[in-house]
């Protein structure tokens, strides 16, 4: 499959084929299938973010003790993994500096103590 340049804005979930169409953080080289995969991951991130909305309005439940927040964090990590894998050298280098980056176990998230 032919790969073309795309420009990604993680916050908005945009994947654009034109560099000047919007602001972007990352440049990737992707096939149509790659773009669909990343779009699906952004939809999962958005869904997980919606699930965290209720917790954000309950002051006695800390962020660190909420499975919905864990799911959101994991989906966001998965999106960054896809961007890293498709990214230009500069994109990959930048993502590798991020505090959550663990190329050996990208699916691992911080294990939080169970609260009962």
C-alpha positions in Angstrom: 0.0 0.0 0.0 1.2 3.5 -0.8 2.1 5.7 2.1 1.6 9.4 2.0 2.4 12.2 4.5 -0.3 13.1 7.0 -0.3 15.6 9.8 -1.7 14.7 13.2 -3.2 16.7 16.0 -3.7 14.4 19.0 -5.9 16.8 21.0 -8.4 17.2 18.3 -8.0 13.7 16.8 -7.3 15.2 13.4 -5.3 13.3 10.7 -5.0 15.7 7.7 -3.3 15.2 4.3 -2.5 18.9 3.9 0.1 20.4 6.1 -1.5 23.9 6.2 -5.1 22.8 6.8 -4.8 23.0 10.6 -2.3 23.0 13.4 -0.6 19.7 14.0 2.0 18.1 16.3 3.2 15.1 14.4 4.0 14.2 10.8 3.5 10.6 9.8 3.7 8.5 6.7 0.7 6.3 6.4 -1.5 4.2 4.1 -5.2 4.6 4.0 -5.4 1.5 6.2 -3.0 3.1 8.7 -5.1 6.3 8.8 -8.3 4.2 9.5 -6.5 2.4 12.3 -5.4 5.7 13.9 -8.9 7.2 13.4 -10.4 4.2 15.2 -7.9 4.6 18.1 -8.8 8.3 18.4 -12.4 7.4 18.6 -11.5 5.0 21.5 -9.6 7.8 23.2 -12.6 10.1 22.8 -15.0 7.4 24.2 -12.7 6.8 27.2 -12.4 10.5 27.8 -16.2 10.8 27.9 -16.3 8.0 30.5 -14.0 10.1 32.8 -16.3 13.0 32.7 -18.4 11.8 35.7 -15.4 11.1 37.8 -14.1 14.6 37.3 -17.1 15.9 39.1 -16.8 13.7 42.1 -14.2 15.3 44.3 -13.6 12.4 46.7 -12.5 10.0 43.9 -8.9 10.8 43.0 -7.7 10.4 39.4 -5.3 7.7 40.5 -8.0 5.4 41.7 -10.3 5.3 38.7 -10.4 2.5 36.1 -12.0 4.9 33.5 -8.9 7.1 33.8 -6.7 4.0 33.4 -8.5 3.1 30.3 -8.2 6.6 28.9 -4.4 6.7 29.6 -4.0 3.3 28.0 -5.9 4.3 24.8 -3.9 7.5 24.6 -0.7 5.5 24.9 -1.9 3.2 22.1 -2.5 6.2 19.9 1.0 7.5 20.5 2.4 4.0 19.7 0.7 4.1 16.3 1.9 7.7 15.7 5.4 6.6 16.7 5.4 3.6 14.4 4.3 5.7 11.4 6.2 8.9 12.4 9.0 10.7 10.8 12.4 10.6 12.6 11.6 13.8 14.5 8.2 12.5 15.5 9.6 9.2 16.8 12.4 11.0 18.7 9.9 13.4 20.4 7.5 10.6 21.5 10.5 8.6 22.9 11.2 11.5 25.3 7.6 11.3 26.7 7.5 10.1 30.3 5.2 7.1 29.6 7.2 5.7 26.7 8.3 2.1 27.3 9.0 0.4 24.0 9.4 -3.0 25.7 6.0 -3.1 27.2 3.8 -0.4 25.6 0.6 -2.0 27.0 1.8 -1.7 30.6 0.2 1.0 32.7 1.1 1.9 36.2 -0.4 -0.6 38.5 -2.5 1.1 41.1 -3.4 -0.4 44.5 -6.8 -1.8 44.8 -9.1 0.1 47.0 -12.1 -1.5 48.8 
